[in-house]
Amino acid sequence: MEKKSEFPKKRRLKALKHRGPRHSFTISGNILGSPHKTLESVSSKTEKHPPGSERSKVRNVENITVSIDLDVKEIEHSKDFSRLLATIVGLSKVRKDFEVLSTAEKIILAFGDAGFNNVVSIDLDGKNLYYNPEDYFDLKEALSHLIQKVNEDRNRGNVIFVIMVSKEYPDCIVEVEISRVHSPWMHDILIKFNGILPEVDFRGMICQLEEKLDIPGLEKAWKGA
């Protein structure tokens, strides 16, 4: 006999897109209905809303991806033959003028405030900067490593990759990739929620992200999901 799905309703989210004065973003993924078994995994925040209200409806999100592009100045590069050839064959890189390390710090703080208190690892330009999967409350320690790197190294960094988990949300892993130099089809910031989260808590997370990165419109765009 075929096992009945824990989530009776599942629909692919139509990509939510928004362009602000200094950024653009896209949110994609799945929205799930109420689980058959239990609602224990749903945050108590939901209970604060009266029955029948929109926020009281139990929904979950699955495998959500948030892609962000910052409208900052592109770094000019020399127009030598190799650059010209790279452009012709489609291998040219987008070079943005922003700080990947300080941006990573803001995102780590945003998700730390939202319950993801364990920074599993931080990689900078392919080299491991921090690794501690066991300590579920190591946010300050991870940030101290990051800040030390900012103070010690004059290299601004091109790509930083961060993995975060939470005891509160054991069914979800957050992966963050921030790229100052990347291919034209990639994004400056790519955030993947691998797994399932209560929608009300995901909404709180993007509110934190909106505040820390100063990119208005994230939470408002989600209202149309």
N, C-alpha and C positions, 0 to 999 in steps of 0.2 A: 504494500500500500504506500502510495506516495506521501511523503511527509508534508504536512501543511506549513506554509511559510509563517514565520513568527510575525511578520509585518504584512497584513492583508492588502494594503494599498501601497503601491510604489509607482512613482512617476518621475520621468526624467525632467529635470528643471530646465525650462527654456532659458538659455543664457541671458543673464541680466547684465546690461551694459550701461555705462554712464561715462560721460566726459565732463570734467569740471574745468575750471580756469587753469589749474596747474597739474592735472593728472587725468588719467582714464583708468577704468577697471572693468573686469568681467567676472561674474560669479556663475559657476556651473556645478552640476552634481545631481543628486537624487533627493526627493522628499518622500518620506515613509509615513504610513498611517500609524495608528496606535498598535502596539504589540499585543498579540493574543494573550500572552502568559501573564505579564505583570506590568505595572506602571512604576515600579520601584526605582527604575533608572532615571525617571524624569525628575528634574530639579524641583525642590520645594518652592522655587520662585514662582512656578506655574500656579501654585495653590493660592497665591495672593490675589489672583484675579477672579471675579465673580463667575459662577457657572453660566455658561452660555455665551460668555464674552469671547472675542476672537483669540485672545492670548491664552484662554483656558483650554482650547482645543489641543489635544495632545498630538504633536507631530514630532518626527525625528528627521534628521538630515543624514545623508550618507555620501561619503567620498566627494566632499565639496572642494572645489578649487577656486581660489581667488587670485586673479592675475592683475597686477598693477603696473602701470607705466607712468613715470614721473615726467612732467613737462619741464625738464631742466635743460640747461645749455649743453649741446653736444660738443665734445672735445674735437678741435680741428687736428687733422693729421696731415703729414707731408704728402704731396701728390706725386710721389715718385712712381717709377714704372711698376714696382711690385704691388703698390696700393691700387693703381689703375687696373692691373691685371686681375687682382682679387675682386674688384668691383665687377669687372666684365664677366668673370666666371661665377659670380654669386657668392664669393667667400668673404666679402667685406664685413666688418664688424661695426656695430653701433657702440659709440663711446660716449657715456654720459658723465656729467660733472656733478656727482654727488658722493657722499661718504657711505660705503657699504657697512663699515664697522658701527658707526653711530646709528644708522638705520636698523641694523640688527639689534642693537641695544634697545631701541624703542619697541621693536616687535616682541622681543623677549619679555620686556616689562608689560606690554599689553596682554600677552597670553598668560603671564604670571599672575596678573591681577584677575584674570578670568579662570584661574584654577590649574593651569598647566605649570606646575612648580618644579618639575624635573627636566633640566636640560641634559639630554642624553649625550649629545656631542655637538661640537662646533668645529667646522673645517674652514680654513681660509686659504684660498688659492691652491687647493688640493692637499694641504698639510693640516694634520689634526692639531687644533689649538686647545681643545678641552674634551674629555671623555669621562663620564661618570653615570652609568645607567642605573646604579643601585640606589643612590640617594634621591628620594622623591621631594626633597625640599632644599635643593642646592642652587636656587636661583641667584642668590647673592654671590656665592662662590664662582659660578659660571660668569657672571657679569664682571667680577673682579679680574678674571683672566682676560676678558674682552677689553676692559678699560686699560689694563696694564699693557696690552698689545697696542692700543691706540696711542698711549703715552710713549712707549718705547720705540715703536717702529714708524719711520717716516713714510714707509710704503703704505699708500692708502688702501691697497687691496682691490682686487678686481671682482672676485666671486666669494661669497660666504654661504655656507650651508649649515643649517641648524635643525636638530631633531629634538622635539619636546614631547613628554608624556605626562600623564596625571593619574593619581589614584582615584580621583573623583570621576574620571572618564576613562576607564580601563579599555574600552572598546574603540579608542581613537588614538592615533599617532599624528602629530603635527610635523610637517616638513616644510622648512622655509629656505628658499634659495634667492639670494639677492645678488644681482649681477650689474656691475658698472660697465663692463665690456662684454658684449654678447652678440650673437647673430641677429640679423634684422627681424627674424620671425619669432624670436624669444622675447620674454618680458623682463623688465627691471626687477620686479618682485613677483615670485611665484610661491603661493602658500597652499599646501595640500593637507586637508583633513582626511587622513586615511582611516575610514571606519565610520562609526555611528555616534551621533551626538543628539541630545534633545534640542529641538529647534530653538526653544526659548533661551537656552544657554549659548547656542551658536550666535544668536542675535546679540547677546551681551558681549560676545567676543569681538564681533565686528564693530560694535560701538566703541570698545576699548581701542581697537585698531584705528578706527577713524579719528579718535581723539589724539592718540600718540603720534600718528603720522600726519595729522592735520590734512586729511583728505575727506572733506565732507561729501555725503551722498551715499556711503556704503549702506548704512542702516536703512535709509529711505528707499534705496533701490530694492532692498530685501522685502519690503512690504508688498511688492508686486509678485512675490514668489508663489 
